[in-house]
Amino acid sequence: MKVRFGASAVPYPWVAVALCTALVAMAFGAINNIAVFLVPLAVDLGWSRADVSGAYAVATVATGLGGLLMGYFSDRVPVRGVALCGALVSGLSLVLLSALETTRELYLLHALLGFAGVGAILAPLNSLASLWLARHPGLAIGIVSAGGAAGQGLIPYFARQLILSEGWRQAYLLLGLTYLLLMVPLALCLRDAPRAAPAAAGSTVAPGAFSPRQSRVLALLSAAAALCCVCMATPLVHVVTLGSDRGLAGRDAAGLLAVMMVSGMAGRIAFGRLTERVGSLNTYIAASAGQTLLAFMFPYAGSATQLYALSALFGFVFSGAMTSFLLCAREYAPAGKTGLSIGVVMFFAWVGMAVGAWQGGLFYDICANYFTSFANASLGGVANLLVLALLVVYMKRGQDPFSSGLRAAT
């Protein structure tokens, strides 16, 4: 199947990966915007940083819940409808945020944005891209994740410029309208991928069902992803404010996040390819170790140069961790359950993101600095590595539990 662009014909699997990448970029950008809206909302409406960063916590938990539901449906209904829901809700939520007056509205609109907006994009479209490019799932998810990194950095940077020139209300309105104009047509171009064959006859597990061993491994992976994202979220949500506290001007502070995400684009593709050489779990462990060390170092950076260098390095390795645990979720899923498996792991990852973002603001308010916030983030990273060590031990016991998963899909 090919799509013709002028005189050239592009195989549709690559078109599908490109569509997924663009949509995931905008979805990640929508949820990460709170990093640049945090100070304007706190100053204009008189809220604490914990109050505002709590909106990110609400959005991430809602995204995880939405990913569970939408990942389940994406295995059963045309993915175009699921993605269209995500496009419409994302745009409309941003438009409605332009009229924000209370913290209750802030949390409700971020819950809607996460549950039916971003949640309908991330898990289903990562699954879709890996199914269309089934021979190279690491490359597929790496490319889509790189789009997410681009969205996380570039869209908040663009939003920051709108805030500085137009104010935060007009910035939300213009972003929402832009999302509707771009995301809806992209969602309508999506097509379902060929489905993997069910488990072979004679299997003791029902076709498409999780075996007990697969379920236990998925539980360990979910716990690891939650702890990993506690470590991940604190720099993601608070690096702009940390830069502002260290004297960086508005655009320079927002640039820290942009550098982090642009570096993350390279990291996601590089780590995605690495998983195909050394395995997704080994890659996940390596990226997690780097992320844990770098998160601890942020409050000790004494200059703009050091902050930018740390942001670039952190972006490279945290993106590798995210790509790797998505690939682990895909690899450990039974045939026909890819969307659900990715949705489960992403749910726990988003819970971790919520905790990491919230505790960053909370301990800043308590301590009047970010040292404790980032130390707590690194403790989450250490706990993640301990769970991954348990997972490695468990994986070495008995037979490979994934013969009905990745191998059936490829």
N, C-alpha and C positions, 0 to 999 in steps of 0.2 A: 504494500500500500504506500503510495507516494502522493505528495502534495506539490502542485506545480506553482512556482513563482517565476513568472515571465517565461524564459526559455529553459529554466532549470527545474528539475523535479527532485524534491527532498523527501526521503523516506519518512512516513508519518511518525514512526517511533521517535525520531529526532525532533519533529515538530511538537509532539506531545511533551517531550522533556522541556522544550523551550517554553511552551505554554505554562506548564507546571512551575517552571522556574520564575516566570514573571509574576504569576499569581501568588506564589509563596513569598516572593520578595515584598509585595505590597501588603500581604497579611502580616508578616513579621514587622514591617515598618509601622503598621497601624498599632500593634500592641506595644512596640518599643517607644512610641512617641512620648510616653509619659516622662521619659528622661529629660526632654527639653521643655515640657509643659510644667514640670514640677515646681520650679521657682516662680514663674509667672502666676500660677494658680495659688501658690502659698502666699505670695505677696498681695495679690489683688483681692483674694477672698478671705485672707486672714487665717489660713489653715496651716497646721504644722506639716513638716516634711513626712512624718509618719502617716498623717491623714492622706496626703496625696499619693505617696508611694504605696499605700494600702490599695489604691485603685488598680495598680499593676498586679498586686497579689490577687485581688478579686478576678481580674481579667485572665490571669494565668490558670487559676483553678477552674474557671468557667471554660477556658479553652481546652483544658484536659478533659472535662466532662463532655464537652461538645465533640471532642475528637473521638472519645469512646463511642458515642452514639453515631456520629457521622462515619467513622471508620467501619462500624458494623453495617450501616446502610450502603456504604460504597462497595462492599463485597456482594451486594444483592440487587441494587437498583442502578440505573445509569448514572455515572459519576457526574455527567453534565448538570443534572438537576441539583446535586449536592453542592457543586462548586458555584452554581448560579445563586443559590441561597447564601453562600458565604460572601459573594461579591456584593449582593444587594444589602445585606445586613451590615457589612463593614462600612460601606459608604454612608448609609443612613445613620449609623451610630455616630460617626464623626460629625455629620451635619448637626445632629441633635446636641452634641457636646458643645456646640458654639453658643447655645442658650443656657449653659450650666449656671446654677445658682447655689445648690446645696451639695453637701457630701453624699447625701442619699442619692441624688441624681447622678453624681459622679460614679458611685459604685454600681448602680443599676445599669447605666449605659455601658460601663466597662464589662459588666457581666453579660449583657446582650452581645457586645462586640466579640467577646471571647467565645461564648457558647455557640451561637449560630452564625458568627462571622468567621473569625480566625479558625475556630474548631472545625468548620466545614471545609477548610482549605488545606491545613497542614498535613494531618494524617492521611486523608484520602488521596492527596496529590503526590505525596512521597511514595505511597503505595502504588499509585498509577504509573509514575515514572519508572519505578523498579520493575513493574510488570511489562511495560512496553520495551524496556531494554534488559530483558531477563538474563542475557548472557553476561552483562556487565552491570550488575546492580550497584556495585560500589561507585562506579563512574556516574550512574544515573542519579543516585541519591546525593553524591558529592556535588554534582552540578546544580541540582535543585536546592540543596542546602547552601551552596554558594550564592544563589539568588536570595535566599533568606538573609544571609550575611549582608549582602548589598542593601537589601531593604532596611535592615536594622540600622545601618549606618547612614545611608544616603537620604532616606525619607525623613528621619528626625533632623538631619542637617538642613534639608530643604524646609522643614517645618520651622526650624529655628530662625531661618531667614524671614519667613512669613511673620513669625511672632515679632521680630525686631522691627519690621517695616509696617505691618498691618495690625498688630495686637493679637492676643491669643484667640479671641472669639472669631475674628475673621480668618485666622489661620485654620482653625478647625473646619469652618464652613468651606473654604476653598479646597482643603484636603478631601473632605467628604465628596464634593462634586467631582473632583478629579478621579477619585476611586470609582465612582459610579460610571463615569465616561470610559474608563479604561478596563476595569475588571469584568464588567458584564459581557462585552463582546469577546474577551478572551475565554471566559467560561463557556460561552456558547460554541466555541470551536473544539472543545474537548470530545474525545471518543473513548469508549471503553477498550481496554486491552484484552487480548485473548486470555482466557482463564486457564490456570494450571489444571492438569488432570487430577482426579481424586486418588486417594491412596490405593495401592495395589490390592487385589483380592487376597484374602487370607490374613490381612492385618487384624490385629486384636483391637485396634482402635477404630471407631466409626469414621468414615471418610469426612475430612474437614474438621475433626474434633481434636482437642488437645489431649495428648496422653498425660498420665499423672506426672511422668518425668518432665515432659515439656512444660507442664503447668508450674512445677517447682522451679525450673530454670527461669521461666518468665517472671515468677515472683521475685527471685533474687535479682534479676536484671532490672525490674521495676524499682526495687529498693535502692539499687545502686544509682539508677538514673535520678531518683529524687534527691539523694545526697549530692550527687554530681552537680545538680542544678542549683542547690543551695549555694555552692561555691561559685557557680557561673553567674548567678543573677546579681550578686552584690556589685561587682565591677560594671556589669552592663547597665544597671539602673542608676548607679551613683557616681560613675566616673566623671560625668559632666559637672555635677555639683562639686565633687572633689577638686576638679580643675578650677572651678570658680573660686572655691575657698582658698586655693593656692595663688590667686591673683591673676588667672588667665582671663582675658576678655571674653565676651559672649561667644563670638565666632570661634576663637581659639579653643575654648572649653568644649564646644560642640564638636570641634574637629577631632578631639580625642576619641569620641564614639565613632566618627566616620573612619578614622584610621584603623580602629579596632575591627570594624566590619569589613573594610576593604581588604585588610590582611586576612580576615576570616574567609573571604572568597577563595583565596589561594589555598588556605589551610583545608577547607572542606574538600576541594578537588584532590589535593595531595593526599590527605588521609583516606579519602574514598578509594583512590587507586592503591594505597598501601594496604588496605584491608584485603584486596584481592591477592596480595603477595604473602602477607604474614597472618592473615585472619582478622576478623572484625573484633574479637575479644582482646587479642594481644594489642591491637591498635588502640582500642578503647582505654586499656590500662596505661599505655604510654602517654596518651593525650591527657588523661586524668591526672597523672603525676605532674606533668608540666603545668597544668591549670592550677593545681593546688599550691604549688610553690609560688607562682607568679601573683596569685590573688593576695597572698600575705604581704607582698612587697609594695603594693600600691601606696599605702599611707606614708611609707618611708621615702618616696620619691621627692627629691628636694628641688627639682627644676622642671620647667616645661619640657625640656629635651628628654629627661628621664621618664616623665609621664607618657610622652608620645612613644618612646621606645617600649615601655612596659605595655602600653595599649596595643602596639603592633604585635608583640610576642604573644600576649594573652589572646588576642583575636585569632592568631594562627592555631594555637593549641586548643582553646575552648571549642572552636568550630570542628576540630578533629574529634573531640569527645562526642559532640552532638551527632555528627555523621556516623560515628562508629556505633553508638547505641541504637540508632535507627536501623542500621544494617544488622546488628545482633537481633533486634526484634523481628526483622524480616526473615533472617536465617532460621530462627527458632520457631517460626509459625508453621502450622500444618497447611497443606495445600488448600487454597480457598479462604484462608483466614488472615491473609497478609494485612489488610486494612485494620482488622480488629486488633491484631497483635501489636502493630505500630501504634494504634490508638491507645491501648492499655499502657504501654511504656511511656508514651507521650503524656498521658494523664498524670502519672506519677512524676514525670519530669517537670510538668507545669506546677504541680504542688510544691516541688522543691524550688522552682523559680519564685513562686509566691512567698515562701518562707524567707528565701535569701534576700529578696527585694525589701520585704517588710522589716526584717530584723536590721537591715542596713540603715533604714530611716529611724527605727526605734532606738538603736544604740547610739546613733548620732545625737538624737534629741536628749538622751540620758547623759552622754559623756562629752557632748559639745565637740567631738572630733570623730574621725572615721577609723581609728586604730582598732577598737574592739569589734566594730562591724566587719572589717576585713579579716581579722583574726578568726572570728566565728565562721566566716565563709571558708577559710582554709581548713578549719576543723571538720566542716561538712565534706570537704575533699578527701581528708584522711579517712573518714568513716566510709566514704565511697570506695576507696582503695581496699579497705578491709573486706567489704562485701564482695568486691571483685575477686579478691584472693579466695574467699569461700566458694565463689562460683567456679573458679579454675579447678579447685580441689574436687568439687562435685562433678564437673565435666569429665574429669579423668577416671571417674568410677563407672564401671559397667560399659554398656554399648553406647554408641552414638545415638542420641535420642531424636535426631533431626532428619532421619531418612525420609520422612513423609513431608518435610518442609521444603528447604531450599532445593534439594535434589529433584523433588517432584516438580518444582516450579521451573526448573531450568532444563 
